[in-house]
Amino acid sequence: MENINMGEEWSIFAPEEIGFQDFFAESLNDLYQRFLDVKEGENATYIPDLAKADPDLFGISIMTTNGQIYSVGDTSELFTIQSISKPLVYGMVLEEWGEEYVLNKIGVEPTGQPFNDIMEAQEIQDRKYNPMVNAGAIITTSLIKGHNLEEKRQKLLKMFSGYFGRDVNINESIFWSRKTGDSWNRAIAYMMLNFGLIEGNVEEILDLYFQQCSFLVTCQDLALMAATLANQGLNPLTGERTINENYTKDLLSIMFSSGLYDFSGQWAYRVGLPAKSGLSGAIIGVIPNTMGIAVFSPRLGTHNKSVRGVKIFEELSQQFKLHIFKPDYSNNPFNKKRKLISSFFKEQDSLNSFLQHLYHKYLPLNQGNLYVSEPDLVEVDPNCFSICIVTVDGQVYTVGDSEKPFLIQSISKVFAYGMALEDHGRDYILTKVEVEPTGDSYDSIIKVEENSKRPYNCMVNTGAIAMTSLIKGKSPAHKLNRLLKMYQRYVGHPVYVDTSAVVSEQNQGDRNWAISYLLRNFGMISGDIKQTLDLYLQQCSAIINCRDLAVMAATLANQGINPITDQIAINPDYIKDLLSVMFTCGMYDFAGEWSYKVGFPAKSGVGGGILGVVPGVMGIGVFSPPLDKRGNSIRGIKVCEELSQQFKLHIFQPLK
């Protein structure tokens, strides 16, 4: 293994001490040796030539943003890049057309489906695909500018050479295998053409797509590529700029939410880094401002991911606290940015002025529909509007109707999830409820995982009902009391339930009854369904205000400690779990666009609230009842978008 002095860059992972670099080198070698004998999985058979690769090949490469490298194993072996090409081509297209145009062509929502899924007509019309799955990737390739196929091919060659710091070649055998035998992707391409999403000669577009997947790379090449993305688009070896730094945020966002297809939620939950996988057996991971990681091992397991690759990344993330939402912010690679943002808020006198500006800018916005369980139950004023920020050191900034009470609704799912985790532990909870984004609306009935029948995540009704059934208690009253005490720890005062809202939802809740019976049919819940549904409706009918919402968010930002009362609301070990699922699933079928544009963990509710968390810095609460078609507050989304842009709150926003 090549062992080069890593310099001060690595001090983010451990205290600065002599010999840490040697410790890291030994750790990496230990990982390699530990997983060398893993024989699980099989080579991909989707492309015949991939099945012929030596299944025992195995390499790990790590490249820092200052050009220092660690490599162990078969890191110089050539293989085809396959789907790892997708984020690079997406970045090139963003530069050529701009973000707005590309977003009108290609969505950014996680699909919850395999990489080569054939989509329904309505899903295509709603752009429920992204550039990391084949449907979106083919559209991306179709947007490459050029007068002819050869000119576009040369642009691809130049772009890849910029990332890898060398000339690149195509594996002609794999290219021709795909060109002559890949009827599945040909069908996808013609479907996209049918809906007017691609223009030009479909066969030429497919040629270009098959070529981009057939470039030959090594594990070290991919580590350099990942390090280039970590370095805001600047190749750390050549100094060449490969992509405008303003677009690296977009690439990392889509890689985090969708880079591993129907395993992306699990990856975000367990590893917590932007990543991309390919059928050759490679996985890359990006730690912004720090380093790129690549693992190559052809044996694939569940979800067509390298078995060794997944295990290596999980170990690295856990051992060196790489997860972006790891509570130990002192050793987290994103800590520098958190400190800068936090210092800015402490020193700025203009924050209240900016909140006032946002309030008056969006108060006249009168779009959207109000959610009511039944007419005349309660009067909802569409003009109610408030914004509140609470920092982790207890500073409070408010504007508007910050004391106006409303129902917590689906925002409760975050806190019930935390309670269930404390009651049972994450390993058990993951056997009951998944963490994959659904790509569907919050009240989707049949969205259960095909094999295990586990609900996809606890941020939508199906998973939330299953989660509520796991809350411990000697009786229904005891369970409710535990929930209310839990809310009190987060907000700092007693919380009560709106009984009339519970009764109304009980009478109007046929959809939730259907979900519950489906869950019981698959053995996901047991016992008295009415008691579970009653508790679920009670947890959603807790009465809070915008200030409460911001304090709850700030408590999550503050490692589970209420910054106003200093009371521990939740075991800090579970903060990462909550923030991960909020980031990938908290805004339902808008979660992908939220993470792409806003970029911090959030949860919405049909009561009109949005809760946002900037880890280690602050909590954000916005209340405005008018909702869009997905059930999210229209003013709330606008406010959070502007806050993110103004103060660079996006987790992957480059620092200058």
C-alpha positions as CSV (number, residue, x, y, z in Angstrom):
1,M,0.0,0.0,0.0
2,E,1.2,3.5,-0.9
3,N,1.5,5.5,2.3
4,I,1.9,9.3,1.8
5,N,1.9,11.8,4.5
6,M,-1.6,13.2,4.7
7,G,-0.8,16.5,6.4
8,E,-3.1,18.6,8.5
9,E,-6.2,17.8,6.4
10,W,-6.8,14.6,8.4
11,S,-7.0,16.4,11.8
12,I,-10.7,16.7,11.3
13,F,-11.0,12.9,12.0
14,A,-9.0,12.7,15.1
15,P,-7.0,14.8,17.5
16,E,-3.7,16.1,16.0
17,E,-1.0,13.8,17.2
18,I,2.2,12.3,15.8
19,G,1.5,9.0,14.2
20,F,-2.1,9.5,13.2
21,Q,-1.3,9.1,9.6
22,D,0.2,5.7,10.3
23,F,-2.8,4.8,12.3
24,F,-5.1,5.7,9.4
25,A,-2.9,3.7,7.0
26,E,-3.0,0.7,9.3
27,S,-6.8,1.0,9.6
28,L,-7.3,1.1,5.9
29,N,-5.0,-2.0,5.4
30,D,-7.0,-3.7,8.2
31,L,-10.2,-3.1,6.4
32,Y,-8.8,-4.5,3.2
33,Q,-7.6,-7.6,4.9
34,R,-10.8,-8.1,6.9
35,F,-13.0,-8.0,3.8
36,L,-10.5,-9.7,1.4
37,D,-12.1,-13.1,2.0
38,V,-15.7,-11.9,1.6
39,K,-17.2,-14.0,-1.2
40,E,-20.8,-12.8,-1.0
41,G,-22.6,-11.7,-4.2
42,E,-22.1,-12.3,-7.9
43,N,-20.8,-10.3,-10.9
44,A,-23.4,-8.3,-12.8
45,T,-25.0,-10.3,-15.6
46,Y,-26.9,-7.3,-17.1
47,I,-24.0,-6.9,-19.5
48,P,-22.3,-10.2,-20.5
49,D,-18.8,-8.9,-20.4
50,L,-19.2,-7.7,-16.8
51,A,-20.0,-11.3,-15.8
52,K,-16.5,-12.3,-17.1
53,A,-14.6,-10.0,-14.8
54,D,-12.4,-11.6,-12.0
55,P,-14.8,-11.5,-9.0
56,D,-12.0,-11.5,-6.5
57,L,-10.6,-8.1,-7.7
58,F,-10.6,-5.7,-4.8
59,G,-9.1,-2.2,-4.3
60,I,-9.5,0.9,-2.1
61,S,-8.2,4.3,-3.0
62,I,-8.5,7.6,-1.1
63,M,-7.4,10.9,-2.5
64,T,-7.4,14.1,-0.5
65,T,-8.2,17.6,-1.9
66,N,-4.5,18.4,-1.6
67,G,-3.5,15.5,-3.8
68,Q,-2.3,13.0,-1.3
69,I,-3.3,9.4,-1.9
70,Y,-3.7,6.1,-0.1
71,S,-4.2,2.9,-2.1
72,V,-4.4,-0.7,-1.3
73,G,-5.2,-3.7,-3.4
74,D,-6.1,-3.9,-7.1
75,T,-6.4,-0.1,-7.6
76,S,-4.7,0.0,-11.0
77,E,-7.0,-2.6,-12.7
78,L,-9.1,-1.2,-15.6
79,F,-12.9,-1.6,-15.7
80,T,-15.8,0.3,-17.2
81,I,-17.1,3.3,-15.4
82,Q,-20.8,2.4,-16.0
83,S,-23.3,4.6,-14.0
84,I,-20.6,6.5,-12.2
85,S,-20.4,8.5,-15.3
86,K,-23.9,9.9,-14.7
87,P,-23.1,12.7,-12.2
88,L,-20.2,14.0,-14.4
89,V,-22.4,14.2,-17.5
90,Y,-25.2,15.8,-15.5
91,G,-22.6,18.5,-14.4
92,M,-21.6,19.1,-18.0
93,V,-25.2,19.6,-19.0
94,L,-25.9,22.0,-16.1
95,E,-23.0,24.1,-17.3
96,E,-24.2,24.1,-20.9
97,W,-27.9,24.8,-20.2
98,G,-28.2,26.2,-16.7
99,E,-30.0,24.8,-13.7
100,E,-33.5,26.1,-14.5
101,Y,-33.6,24.6,-18.0
102,V,-32.3,21.3,-16.9
103,L,-34.8,21.0,-14.0
104,N,-37.6,21.5,-16.5
105,K,-36.4,18.4,-18.4
106,I,-35.0,16.2,-15.6
107,G,-36.5,15.8,-12.1
108,V,-34.5,15.4,-8.9
109,E,-36.8,13.2,-6.8
110,P,-35.7,9.8,-5.6
111,T,-37.7,7.1,-7.3
112,G,-37.5,4.4,-4.7
113,Q,-37.1,2.0,-7.6
114,P,-34.2,0.1,-9.3
115,F,-31.8,2.0,-11.7
116,N,-33.5,0.6,-14.9
117,D,-37.1,0.9,-13.8
118,I,-39.7,1.2,-16.6
119,M,-41.8,4.1,-15.4
120,E,-45.6,4.6,-15.7
121,A,-46.9,7.3,-18.0
122,Q,-48.0,9.6,-15.2
123,E,-44.7,9.3,-13.4
124,I,-42.9,10.4,-16.6
125,Q,-45.2,13.3,-17.1
126,D,-44.6,14.4,-13.4
127,R,-40.8,14.1,-13.9
128,K,-40.6,11.4,-11.2
129,Y,-37.1,10.4,-12.2
130,N,-33.7,11.8,-11.7
131,P,-30.3,11.9,-13.6
132,M,-28.9,9.0,-11.6
133,V,-31.5,6.5,-13.0
134,N,-31.4,5.4,-16.6
135,A,-34.5,7.2,-17.7
136,G,-33.1,10.6,-16.4
137,A,-29.5,9.8,-17.5
138,I,-30.6,9.1,-21.1
139,I,-32.3,12.5,-21.2
140,T,-29.2,14.1,-19.7
141,T,-27.1,12.6,-22.4
142,S,-29.5,13.9,-25.0
143,L,-28.8,17.5,-23.8
144,I,-25.1,17.4,-24.6
145,K,-24.5,20.1,-27.2
146,G,-22.8,19.4,-30.5
147,H,-23.3,19.5,-34.2
148,N,-22.9,15.7,-34.6
149,L,-22.2,12.5,-32.6
150,E,-18.4,12.7,-33.0
151,E,-18.3,16.3,-31.6
152,K,-20.4,15.3,-28.6
153,R,-18.2,12.2,-28.1
154,Q,-15.1,14.4,-28.1
155,K,-16.7,16.7,-25.5
156,L,-17.2,13.6,-23.3
157,L,-13.6,12.5,-23.7
158,K,-12.3,16.0,-22.8
159,M,-14.6,16.2,-19.7
160,F,-13.6,12.7,-18.4
161,S,-9.9,13.5,-19.1
162,G,-10.3,16.6,-16.9
163,Y,-11.5,14.6,-14.0
164,F,-9.0,11.7,-14.3
165,G,-6.0,13.8,-15.3
166,R,-5.2,11.5,-18.3
167,D,-6.5,10.4,-21.7
168,V,-9.3,7.9,-21.5
169,N,-10.4,5.1,-23.8
170,I,-13.6,3.1,-24.4
171,N,-14.0,-0.6,-23.9
172,E,-15.2,-1.4,-27.4
173,S,-16.4,-4.9,-26.5
174,I,-18.8,-3.6,-23.7
175,F,-19.9,-0.7,-25.9
176,W,-20.9,-3.0,-28.8
177,S,-22.5,-5.4,-26.4
178,R,-24.7,-2.7,-25.1
179,K,-25.3,-1.1,-28.6
180,T,-26.4,-4.4,-30.1
181,G,-28.2,-6.1,-27.2
182,D,-29.5,-3.5,-24.8
183,S,-33.2,-3.5,-25.7
184,W,-34.2,-2.4,-22.2
185,N,-32.6,1.0,-22.3
186,R,-33.6,1.4,-26.0
187,A,-37.2,0.9,-24.8
188,I,-36.7,3.5,-22.0
189,A,-35.2,6.0,-24.6
190,Y,-38.2,5.6,-26.9
191,M,-40.6,6.2,-24.0
192,M,-38.8,9.4,-23.2
193,L,-39.0,10.4,-26.9
194,N,-42.7,9.6,-26.9
195,F,-43.3,12.1,-24.1
196,G,-41.2,14.8,-25.8
197,L,-38.4,14.7,-23.2
198,I,-35.6,14.1,-25.7
199,E,-34.9,15.5,-29.1
200,G,-32.8,14.4,-31.9
201,N,-31.8,11.0,-33.2
202,V,-32.6,8.4,-30.5
203,E,-30.1,5.8,-31.8
204,E,-27.3,8.4,-31.7
205,I,-28.2,9.5,-28.2
206,L,-28.1,5.8,-27.1
207,D,-24.7,5.4,-28.8
208,L,-23.4,8.3,-26.8
209,Y,-25.0,7.0,-23.6
210,F,-23.5,3.5,-24.1
211,Q,-20.1,5.1,-24.8
212,Q,-20.2,7.3,-21.6
213,C,-20.8,4.1,-19.6
214,S,-18.0,2.2,-21.4
215,F,-15.0,4.4,-20.5
216,L,-12.2,2.5,-18.9
217,V,-11.1,3.7,-15.4
218,T,-9.2,2.5,-12.4
219,C,-10.0,2.7,-8.7
220,Q,-7.4,5.4,-8.4
221,D,-9.1,7.4,-11.2
222,L,-12.4,7.3,-9.4
223,A,-10.8,8.4,-6.1
224,L,-9.4,11.4,-8.0
225,M,-12.7,12.1,-9.6
226,A,-14.4,12.0,-6.2
227,A,-11.7,14.3,-4.7
228,T,-12.2,16.7,-7.6
229,L,-15.9,17.0,-6.6
230,A,-14.8,17.3,-3.0
231,N,-12.5,20.1,-4.1
232,Q,-15.4,22.2,-5.6
233,G,-14.6,21.0,-9.2
234,L,-10.8,21.6,-9.1
235,N,-8.7,18.6,-9.9
236,P,-6.2,18.3,-6.9
237,L,-3.5,16.8,-9.1
238,T,-3.6,18.9,-12.3
239,G,-5.2,22.1,-10.9
240,E,-7.6,22.0,-13.9
241,R,-11.2,23.1,-13.3
242,T,-13.6,20.4,-14.4
243,I,-16.9,22.1,-13.5
244,N,-18.1,25.5,-12.2
245,E,-17.9,25.3,-8.4
246,N,-21.5,26.6,-8.2
247,Y,-22.7,23.3,-9.7
248,T,-20.9,21.0,-7.4
249,K,-23.6,21.5,-4.8
250,D,-26.2,20.2,-7.3
251,L,-24.1,17.1,-8.1
252,L,-23.5,16.2,-4.5
253,S,-27.1,16.8,-3.6
254,I,-28.4,14.4,-6.2
255,M,-25.7,11.9,-5.4
256,F,-26.7,11.9,-1.8
257,S,-30.4,11.5,-2.4
258,S,-30.4,9.2,-5.4
259,G,-26.8,8.0,-6.2
260,L,-27.5,4.4,-5.1
261,Y,-31.0,4.1,-6.5
262,D,-33.4,2.1,-4.3
263,F,-30.6,1.8,-1.7
264,S,-30.1,5.5,-1.4
265,G,-32.1,5.9,1.7
266,Q,-30.2,3.1,3.5
267,W,-26.9,4.6,2.3
268,A,-27.8,8.1,3.5
269,Y,-28.9,6.6,6.9
270,R,-25.9,4.3,7.4
271,V,-23.0,6.0,5.5
272,G,-24.2,9.6,5.1
273,L,-22.1,10.8,2.2
274,P,-22.7,11.7,-1.4
275,A,-22.0,8.6,-3.5
276,K,-22.5,6.8,-6.8
277,S,-22.3,3.2,-7.6
278,G,-21.8,1.3,-10.9
279,L,-22.5,-2.3,-12.1
280,S,-18.8,-2.9,-12.6
281,G,-18.6,-3.1,-8.8
282,A,-17.2,0.4,-8.0
283,I,-18.6,2.9,-5.5
284,I,-17.3,6.4,-5.0
285,G,-17.9,8.7,-2.0
286,V,-17.3,12.4,-1.6
287,I,-16.4,14.2,1.6
288,P,-16.6,17.9,0.6
289,N,-13.5,20.0,1.1
290,T,-11.6,16.9,2.3
291,M,-11.3,13.8,0.1
292,G,-12.7,11.3,-2.3
293,I,-13.0,7.6,-1.7
294,A,-13.3,4.8,-4.2
295,V,-13.8,1.1,-3.7
296,F,-13.8,-1.5,-6.5
297,S,-15.0,-5.1,-6.1
298,P,-17.1,-6.8,-8.8
299,R,-19.3,-9.0,-6.6
300,L,-22.7,-7.4,-6.3
301,G,-25.3,-8.0,-3.6
302,T,-28.8,-6.7,-2.9
303,H,-29.8,-3.7,-5.0
304,N,-26.8,-4.4,-7.4
305,K,-24.2,-2.8,-5.1
306,S,-20.7,-4.0,-4.5
307,V,-20.9,-6.1,-1.3
308,R,-17.4,-5.2,-0.2
309,G,-17.9,-1.6,-1.2
310,V,-20.9,-1.0,1.0
311,K,-19.2,-2.7,3.9
312,I,-16.0,-0.6,3.5
313,F,-17.9,2.7,3.4
314,E,-20.0,1.8,6.4
315,E,-16.9,1.0,8.4
316,L,-15.0,4.1,7.3
317,S,-18.0,6.3,8.0
318,Q,-18.5,4.9,11.5
319,Q,-14.8,4.8,12.4
320,F,-13.9,8.3,11.3
321,K,-17.3,9.9,12.0
322,L,-17.8,10.9,8.3
323,H,-21.6,10.9,8.4
324,I,-22.8,14.5,7.6
325,F,-25.2,14.4,10.5
326,K,-23.0,12.7,13.1
327,P,-23.7,14.5,16.4
328,D,-20.0,14.7,17.3
329,Y,-19.5,17.9,15.3
330,S,-16.1,18.6,16.6
331,N,-14.7,15.7,14.5
332,N,-17.1,16.0,11.6
333,P,-15.7,17.2,8.2
334,F,-18.5,19.8,7.9
335,N,-17.6,21.4,11.2
336,K,-15.7,24.3,9.7
337,K,-18.8,25.4,7.8
338,R,-21.0,25.1,10.8
339,K,-18.6,27.2,12.8
340,L,-18.6,29.9,10.2
341,I,-22.4,30.0,9.9
342,S,-22.8,30.0,13.6
343,S,-20.3,32.9,14.0
344,F,-22.2,34.8,11.4
345,F,-25.5,34.6,13.2
346,K,-23.9,35.6,16.5
347,E,-22.3,38.7,14.9
348,Q,-25.1,39.8,12.6
349,D,-27.5,42.6,13.7
350,S,-29.4,42.4,10.4
351,L,-31.0,39.0,10.8
352,N,-34.2,40.4,12.2
353,S,-34.3,42.9,9.3
354,F,-33.9,40.0,6.8
355,L,-36.7,38.1,8.5
356,Q,-38.9,41.2,8.3
357,H,-38.0,41.5,4.6
358,L,-39.1,37.9,4.0
359,Y,-42.3,38.3,6.0
360,H,-43.4,41.3,4.0
361,K,-42.3,39.9,0.7
362,Y,-44.3,36.7,1.0
363,L,-47.3,37.8,3.1
364,P,-49.2,39.0,0.0
365,L,-48.7,35.5,-1.6
366,N,-52.2,34.1,-1.6
367,Q,-51.8,30.8,-3.5
368,G,-52.6,27.4,-2.1
369,N,-55.3,25.4,-0.3
370,L,-56.0,25.0,3.4
371,Y,-56.2,21.6,5.1
372,V,-59.3,21.0,7.2
373,S,-60.5,17.6,8.4
374,E,-64.1,18.8,8.1
375,P,-65.8,22.1,7.3
376,D,-66.5,24.6,10.1
377,L,-64.5,22.6,12.7
378,V,-62.1,25.5,13.0
379,E,-61.5,28.7,11.2
380,V,-58.1,28.8,9.5
381,D,-56.8,32.2,8.6
382,P,-54.8,32.0,5.3
383,N,-53.0,35.2,6.2
384,C,-51.4,33.8,9.4
385,F,-47.7,33.8,8.8
386,S,-44.7,33.6,11.1
387,I,-41.0,32.9,10.9
388,C,-38.8,31.9,13.9
389,I,-35.1,31.1,14.3
390,V,-33.6,29.7,17.5
391,T,-29.9,29.2,17.6
392,V,-28.1,26.4,19.5
393,D,-27.0,29.0,22.1
394,G,-30.6,30.1,22.8
395,Q,-30.9,33.2,20.7
396,V,-34.5,33.7,19.4
397,Y,-35.5,35.7,16.4
398,T,-39.2,35.9,15.4
399,V,-41.5,37.8,13.1
400,G,-45.2,37.6,12.5
401,D,-47.8,35.4,14.3
402,S,-45.2,33.4,16.3
403,E,-47.6,32.6,19.2
404,K,-50.5,31.5,16.9
405,P,-51.4,27.9,17.8
406,F,-51.7,25.2,15.2
407,L,-51.6,21.4,14.9
408,I,-48.2,19.8,14.6
409,Q,-49.6,17.2,12.2
410,S,-47.0,15.2,10.2
411,I,-44.1,17.1,11.8
412,S,-44.8,14.8,14.8
413,K,-43.5,11.8,12.8
414,V,-39.9,13.0,13.4
415,F,-40.3,13.0,17.2
416,A,-42.4,9.8,17.4
417,Y,-39.6,8.1,15.3
418,G,-37.0,9.3,17.9
419,M,-39.2,7.9,20.7
420,A,-39.5,4.5,19.0
421,L,-35.7,4.4,18.4
422,E,-35.1,5.1,22.1
423,D,-37.7,2.4,23.0
424,H,-36.3,-0.3,20.8
425,G,-32.9,0.7,19.2
426,R,-32.2,1.3,15.5
427,D,-31.5,-2.4,14.6
428,Y,-35.0,-3.5,15.6
429,I,-36.7,-0.4,14.1
430,L,-35.1,-1.1,10.8
431,T,-36.7,-4.5,10.7
432,K,-40.1,-2.8,10.9
433,V,-39.8,0.4,8.9
434,E,-37.5,1.2,6.0
435,V,-35.7,4.5,5.3
436,E,-36.1,4.7,1.5
437,P,-37.8,7.7,-0.1
438,T,-41.0,6.6,-1.8
439,G,-41.3,9.2,-4.6
440,D,-45.1,9.2,-3.8
441,S,-47.4,11.4,-1.8
442,Y,-47.5,11.3,2.0
443,D,-50.8,9.3,2.2
444,S,-49.9,6.6,-0.4
445,I,-51.6,3.4,0.6
446,I,-49.8,0.5,-1.3
447,K,-46.2,1.8,-1.1
448,V,-44.7,-1.2,0.8
449,E,-41.4,-2.8,0.0
450,E,-42.1,-5.7,-2.4
451,N,-40.2,-8.5,-0.6
452,S,-40.4,-7.7,3.1
453,K,-43.6,-5.6,3.0
454,R,-41.9,-3.0,5.3
455,P,-43.2,0.5,4.8
456,Y,-40.6,2.6,3.1
457,N,-40.1,5.3,5.7
458,C,-41.6,6.8,8.8
459,M,-42.1,10.3,7.3
460,V,-45.1,9.1,5.3
461,N,-48.4,7.8,6.8
462,T,-47.8,4.1,6.2
463,G,-44.4,4.1,8.0
464,A,-45.6,6.5,10.7
465,I,-48.5,4.4,11.7
466,A,-46.3,1.3,11.9
467,M,-43.8,3.4,14.0
468,T,-46.6,4.6,16.4
469,S,-47.6,1.0,17.1
470,L,-44.1,0.5,18.5
471,I,-44.2,3.2,21.2
472,K,-44.1,1.5,24.6
473,G,-46.7,2.0,27.3
474,K,-48.8,0.0,29.8
475,S,-52.0,1.4,28.4
476,P,-53.3,3.8,25.7
477,A,-53.3,6.6,28.3
478,H,-49.8,5.8,29.4
479,K,-48.5,5.9,25.8
480,L,-50.2,9.3,25.2
481,N,-48.7,10.6,28.4
482,R,-45.3,9.5,27.3
483,L,-45.8,11.3,24.0
484,L,-46.9,14.5,25.6
485,K,-43.9,14.4,28.1
486,M,-41.6,13.9,25.1
487,Y,-43.1,17.0,23.3
488,Q,-42.6,19.0,26.6
489,R,-38.9,18.2,26.7
490,Y,-38.5,19.5,23.1
491,V,-40.6,22.8,23.5
492,G,-39.9,23.5,27.2
493,H,-43.6,23.7,28.4
494,P,-46.6,21.4,28.6
495,V,-48.2,20.4,25.3
496,Y,-51.9,19.5,24.9
497,V,-54.0,17.6,22.3
498,D,-56.8,19.2,20.4
499,T,-59.6,16.7,21.2
500,S,-62.0,18.0,18.5
501,A,-59.3,17.5,15.8
502,V,-58.7,13.9,17.0
503,V,-62.5,13.1,16.8
504,S,-62.8,14.7,13.4
505,E,-59.8,12.7,12.0
506,Q,-61.2,9.6,13.5
507,N,-64.5,10.1,11.6
508,Q,-62.8,11.1,8.4
509,G,-59.9,8.6,8.5
510,D,-60.9,5.8,6.2
511,R,-57.6,6.0,4.3
512,N,-55.6,5.5,7.4
513,W,-57.8,2.6,8.3
514,A,-57.0,1.0,4.9
515,I,-53.3,1.6,5.5
516,S,-53.5,0.0,9.0
517,Y,-55.3,-3.1,7.8
518,L,-52.7,-3.5,5.0
519,L,-49.9,-3.3,7.5
520,R,-51.6,-5.9,9.8
521,N,-52.1,-8.1,6.7
522,F,-48.3,-8.1,6.2
523,G,-47.6,-8.6,9.9
524,M,-46.1,-5.1,10.3
525,I,-48.4,-4.2,13.2
526,S,-50.4,-6.3,15.6
527,G,-52.9,-5.8,18.4
528,D,-55.8,-3.3,18.5
529,I,-55.7,-1.2,15.3
530,K,-58.0,1.4,16.8
531,Q,-55.7,2.0,19.7
532,T,-52.8,2.5,17.3
533,L,-54.7,4.9,15.1
534,D,-56.0,6.8,18.0
535,L,-52.5,7.3,19.3
536,Y,-51.3,8.3,15.8
537,L,-54.1,10.9,15.5
538,Q,-53.4,12.2,19.0
539,Q,-49.6,12.7,18.3
540,C,-50.6,14.6,15.1
541,S,-53.1,16.8,17.0
542,A,-50.7,18.3,19.5
543,I,-51.0,22.1,19.7
544,I,-47.8,24.1,19.1
545,N,-46.8,27.5,17.7
546,C,-44.1,28.7,15.4
547,R,-41.7,29.5,18.3
548,D,-42.2,26.0,19.7
549,L,-41.4,24.6,16.2
550,A,-38.1,26.5,16.1
551,V,-37.2,25.4,19.6
552,M,-37.9,21.8,18.6
553,A,-35.7,22.2,15.5
554,A,-33.0,23.9,17.5
555,T,-33.0,21.0,20.0
556,L,-32.3,18.6,17.1
557,A,-29.6,21.0,15.9
558,N,-28.1,21.0,19.5
559,Q,-27.5,17.3,19.7
560,G,-30.9,16.7,21.4
561,I,-30.5,19.3,24.2
562,N,-33.2,22.0,24.4
563,P,-31.2,25.3,24.0
564,I,-33.7,27.2,26.1
565,T,-34.1,24.8,29.1
566,D,-30.9,22.7,28.7
567,Q,-33.0,19.6,29.2
568,I,-32.1,16.5,27.2
569,A,-34.9,15.7,24.9
570,I,-33.5,12.6,23.1
571,N,-30.4,10.4,23.3
572,P,-27.9,12.2,20.9
573,D,-26.9,8.9,19.4
574,Y,-30.2,9.0,17.5
575,I,-30.0,12.5,16.1
576,K,-28.2,11.2,13.0
577,D,-31.1,8.9,12.3
578,L,-33.7,11.6,12.5
579,L,-31.8,14.1,10.4
580,S,-30.9,11.5,7.8
581,V,-34.5,10.5,7.2
582,M,-35.7,14.1,7.4
583,F,-33.2,15.1,4.7
584,T,-34.1,12.3,2.3
585,C,-37.9,11.9,3.0
586,G,-39.1,14.7,5.2
587,M,-40.9,16.7,2.4
588,Y,-42.6,13.6,0.8
589,D,-42.5,13.7,-3.0
590,F,-40.8,17.1,-2.8
591,A,-37.9,15.8,-0.7
592,G,-35.5,15.5,-3.7
593,E,-36.1,19.1,-4.8
594,W,-35.9,20.3,-1.3
595,S,-32.5,18.7,-0.7
596,Y,-31.4,20.0,-4.1
597,K,-32.4,23.6,-3.6
598,V,-32.6,24.1,0.2
599,G,-30.3,21.5,1.4
600,F,-30.9,21.0,5.2
601,P,-33.1,18.5,7.0
602,A,-36.7,19.4,7.3
603,K,-40.2,18.2,7.9
604,S,-43.5,19.6,6.9
605,G,-47.1,19.2,8.1
606,V,-50.5,19.9,6.6
607,G,-51.2,22.2,9.5
608,G,-48.9,24.7,7.6
609,G,-45.7,24.2,9.6
610,I,-42.2,23.5,8.3
611,L,-39.4,22.6,10.6
612,G,-35.8,23.0,9.4
613,V,-32.6,22.0,11.1
614,V,-29.1,23.4,10.4
615,P,-27.0,21.0,12.5
616,G,-24.8,22.6,15.1
617,V,-26.2,26.0,14.3
618,M,-29.9,26.6,14.6
619,G,-33.5,25.5,14.2
620,I,-36.0,27.2,11.8
621,G,-39.8,27.2,12.1
622,V,-42.2,28.7,9.5
623,F,-46.0,28.7,9.8
624,S,-48.3,29.5,7.0
625,P,-51.5,27.4,6.3
626,P,-51.9,27.6,2.5
627,L,-50.4,24.4,1.0
628,D,-49.2,23.3,-2.4
629,K,-50.5,20.1,-4.1
630,R,-48.0,18.0,-2.1
631,G,-49.2,19.3,1.3
632,N,-46.3,21.6,2.0
633,S,-46.6,25.3,3.0
634,I,-46.1,27.5,0.0
635,R,-44.7,30.5,2.0
636,G,-42.7,28.1,4.1
637,I,-40.8,26.7,1.1
638,K,-40.1,30.2,-0.3
639,V,-38.8,31.4,3.1
640,C,-36.5,28.4,3.6
641,E,-35.2,28.7,0.0
642,E,-34.2,32.3,0.6
643,L,-32.7,31.7,4.0
644,S,-30.6,28.9,2.5
645,Q,-29.4,31.1,-0.4
646,Q,-28.8,34.2,1.7
647,F,-26.8,32.4,4.4
648,K,-25.4,29.5,2.5
649,L,-27.1,26.9,4.7
650,H,-27.1,24.2,2.1
651,I,-25.1,21.3,3.5
652,F,-23.1,21.0,0.2
653,Q,-22.8,24.8,-0.6
654,P,-19.1,25.6,-1.3
655,L,-17.5,28.0,1.1
656,K,-15.6,30.9,-0.2
